[in-house]
Amino acid sequence: SLPVVVLLPKDAVYGKSLSNMKEVESRGGRIIVITDAPSPELEDIAWEIIQVPTTNPCLLPLLLTIPLQLLAYYIAVYRGSDVDMPRNLAKSVTVE
């Protein structure tokens, strides 16, 4: 029941991605899909579908990452992590 997040734009590898998702589902994975093109076949495979608006292919990667950022934020809040001061931040960021 491991959750697997899939970014699934409607592109040249859409069919291959669906095939990979079926393999994950057959092994018990819970698939969370972020896509601009939901389909009935996708609804049978995915545990959850997050739809983003269809846009220019050059901008689509930006739209697909927004739900990922929100997912990461809310998981961190749920786990009780300090989202404003992540652990080890001082090692990589210098504040003047």
ZAZAVEX-849208 format. One record per residue: z, x, y of N, C-alpha, C in turn; residue number from 1; residue in three letters. Coordinates in steps of 0.02 Angstrom, whole numbers, plus 50000, padded with zeros to 5 digits. Layout:
<pts>
[[Z,X,Y],[Z,X,Y],[Z,X,Y],NUM,'ALA'],
...
</pts>
This chain:
<pts>
[[50000,50041,49940],[50000,50000,50000],[50000,50043,50063],1,'SER'],
[[49971,50102,50059],[49966,50146,50116],[49917,50119,50167],2,'LEU'],
[[49937,50111,50231],[49889,50087,50281],[49838,50142,50298],3,'PRO'],
[[49775,50121,50303],[49721,50166,50321],[49684,50136,50380],4,'VAL'],
[[49681,50173,50435],[49647,50149,50495],[49575,50176,50494],5,'VAL'],
[[49527,50130,50503],[49456,50148,50500],[49423,50129,50565],6,'VAL'],
[[49390,50178,50597],[49348,50164,50655],[49279,50149,50628],7,'LEU'],
[[49254,50089,50640],[49192,50067,50607],[49142,50039,50658],8,'LEU'],
[[49107,50083,50693],[49053,50058,50736],[48993,50037,50694],9,'PRO'],
[[48952,49993,50720],[48891,49972,50685],[48839,50025,50697],10,'LYS'],
[[48836,50075,50652],[48789,50131,50660],[48756,50147,50594],11,'ASP'],
[[48725,50205,50590],[48686,50224,50531],[48728,50230,50468],12,'ALA'],
[[48793,50244,50474],[48835,50254,50414],[48881,50194,50401],13,'VAL'],
[[48866,50138,50432],[48907,50077,50423],[48913,50059,50349],14,'TYR'],
[[48857,50057,50313],[48858,50039,50242],[48899,50087,50200],15,'GLY'],
[[48893,50151,50214],[48932,50201,50176],[49006,50194,50191],16,'LYS'],
[[49022,50178,50254],[49092,50168,50272],[49121,50108,50235],17,'SER'],
[[49082,50054,50230],[49104,49995,50192],[49118,50013,50119],18,'LEU'],
[[49074,50053,50091],[49083,50075,50022],[49148,50115,50014],19,'SER'],
[[49161,50160,50060],[49223,50199,50058],[49284,50155,50066],20,'ASN'],
[[49278,50104,50109],[49334,50058,50118],[49348,50018,50054],21,'MET'],
[[49296,49999,50019],[49305,49963,49955],[49342,50007,49905],22,'LYS'],
[[49327,50071,49905],[49361,50118,49860],[49435,50123,49878],23,'GLU'],
[[49450,50127,49943],[49520,50130,49965],[49557,50065,49945],24,'VAL'],
[[49524,50008,49956],[49554,49944,49938],[49567,49939,49863],25,'GLU'],
[[49521,49964,49823],[49529,49960,49750],[49589,50002,49726],26,'SER'],
[[49608,50051,49766],[49666,50093,49749],[49730,50069,49782],27,'ARG'],
[[49727,50010,49814],[49788,49980,49841],[49801,49995,49914],28,'GLY'],
[[49754,50024,49949],[49764,50039,50020],[49756,49976,50063],29,'GLY'],
[[49793,49974,50116],[49787,49920,50165],[49744,49946,50222],30,'ARG'],
[[49688,49915,50233],[49639,49940,50280],[49644,49903,50346],31,'ILE'],
[[49654,49941,50399],[49653,49914,50467],[49589,49940,50499],32,'ILE'],
[[49545,49894,50518],[49479,49912,50543],[49475,49899,50618],33,'VAL'],
[[49450,49948,50654],[49434,49940,50725],[49358,49944,50730],34,'ILE'],
[[49328,49888,50751],[49255,49884,50750],[49227,49843,50808],35,'THR'],
[[49163,49852,50820],[49128,49811,50868],[49084,49759,50834],36,'ASP'],
[[49083,49760,50767],[49038,49715,50729],[49072,49689,50666],37,'ALA'],
[[49118,49641,50673],[49149,49613,50613],[49098,49574,50572],38,'PRO'],
[[49108,49572,50507],[49063,49536,50463],[49104,49501,50409],39,'SER'],
[[49075,49451,50375],[49111,49418,50321],[49131,49467,50265],40,'PRO'],
[[49088,49514,50250],[49104,49564,50199],[49164,49606,50220],41,'GLU'],
[[49167,49622,50283],[49223,49662,50309],[49288,49623,50305],42,'LEU'],
[[49285,49558,50317],[49345,49516,50314],[49374,49514,50244],43,'GLU'],
[[49332,49521,50193],[49356,49522,50124],[49391,49587,50107],44,'ASP'],
[[49373,49641,50140],[49401,49707,50125],[49462,49723,50167],45,'ILE'],
[[49459,49707,50231],[49510,49730,50278],[49573,49687,50276],46,'ALA'],
[[49629,49720,50285],[49693,49686,50291],[49699,49658,50362],47,'TRP'],
[[49675,49696,50410],[49676,49676,50481],[49613,49702,50514],48,'GLU'],
[[49583,49661,50559],[49524,49682,50596],[49539,49677,50671],49,'ILE'],
[[49528,49732,50706],[49535,49734,50778],[49465,49741,50807],50,'ILE'],
[[49444,49691,50844],[49376,49691,50871],[49376,49715,50943],51,'GLN'],
[[49330,49761,50958],[49319,49783,51027],[49251,49756,51048],52,'VAL'],
[[49241,49750,51114],[49176,49723,51137],[49118,49770,51120],53,'PRO'],
[[49060,49740,51109],[49000,49780,51098],[48979,49808,51166],54,'THR'],
[[48960,49872,51166],[48942,49905,51228],[48890,49959,51213],55,'THR'],
[[48873,49996,51264],[48827,50052,51257],[48855,50101,51204],56,'ASN'],
[[48814,50125,51158],[48838,50171,51106],[48873,50233,51134],57,'PRO'],
[[48856,50254,51194],[48889,50312,51223],[48961,50298,51243],58,'CYS'],
[[48976,50234,51258],[49043,50215,51279],[49087,50190,51222],59,'LEU'],
[[49056,50173,51166],[49092,50144,51111],[49150,50187,51085],60,'LEU'],
[[49143,50253,51080],[49201,50293,51058],[49262,50284,51102],61,'PRO'],
[[49252,50275,51167],[49309,50264,51212],[49343,50198,51196],62,'LEU'],
[[49304,50146,51184],[49333,50081,51168],[49369,50081,51101],63,'LEU'],
[[49344,50119,51054],[49375,50121,50988],[49442,50158,50988],64,'LEU'],
[[49451,50204,51035],[49513,50243,51036],[49571,50206,51070],65,'THR'],
[[49556,50157,51112],[49610,50121,51147],[49657,50087,51098],66,'ILE'],
[[49632,50049,51049],[49679,50020,51000],[49718,50072,50961],67,'PRO'],
[[49688,50130,50948],[49724,50184,50913],[49783,50208,50954],68,'LEU'],
[[49772,50217,51019],[49826,50239,51063],[49882,50188,51065],69,'GLN'],
[[49864,50124,51070],[49915,50072,51071],[49953,50069,51004],70,'LEU'],
[[49917,50076,50949],[49949,50077,50884],[49999,50134,50879],71,'LEU'],
[[49979,50193,50900],[50023,50251,50898],[50085,50240,50942],72,'ALA'],
[[50074,50212,51001],[50130,50199,51047],[50180,50151,51016],73,'TYR'],
[[50156,50094,50990],[50202,50044,50963],[50236,50066,50899],74,'TYR'],
[[50203,50107,50859],[50235,50135,50800],[50291,50182,50821],75,'ILE'],
[[50279,50223,50872],[50330,50269,50897],[50390,50231,50925],76,'ALA'],
[[50377,50179,50963],[50432,50138,50990],[50471,50105,50934],77,'VAL'],
[[50436,50079,50884],[50469,50047,50827],[50513,50096,50789],78,'TYR'],
[[50490,50158,50783],[50528,50209,50747],[50585,50238,50789],79,'ARG'],
[[50588,50219,50853],[50641,50244,50896],[50627,50311,50928],80,'GLY'],
[[50565,50333,50927],[50546,50396,50958],[50544,50389,51034],81,'SER'],
[[50559,50443,51068],[50555,50443,51141],[50482,50456,51160],82,'ASP'],
[[50446,50403,51179],[50375,50410,51194],[50362,50446,51260],83,'VAL'],
[[50413,50449,51303],[50404,50483,51367],[50420,50557,51364],84,'ASP'],
[[50454,50579,51312],[50471,50649,51304],[50467,50667,51230],85,'MET'],
[[50405,50675,51204],[50398,50691,51132],[50429,50758,51114],86,'PRO'],
[[50452,50762,51052],[50481,50824,51027],[50430,50880,51032],87,'ARG'],
[[50451,50940,51050],[50410,51000,51056],[50360,50997,51114],88,'ASN'],
[[50367,50950,51159],[50323,50946,51216],[50331,51007,51261],89,'LEU'],
[[50393,51031,51270],[50406,51088,51314],[50371,51151,51289],90,'ALA'],
[[50358,51156,51225],[50326,51215,51198],[50252,51219,51217],91,'LYS'],
[[50222,51162,51232],[50150,51163,51246],[50132,51143,51317],92,'SER'],
[[50180,51116,51355],[50166,51094,51423],[50217,51127,51470],93,'VAL'],
[[50192,51158,51522],[50236,51188,51571],[50235,51145,51634],94,'THR'],
[[50294,51125,51656],[50301,51083,51716],[50325,51127,51773],95,'VAL'],
[[50290,51124,51828],[50311,51165,51886],[50342,51122,51939],96,'GLU'],
</pts>
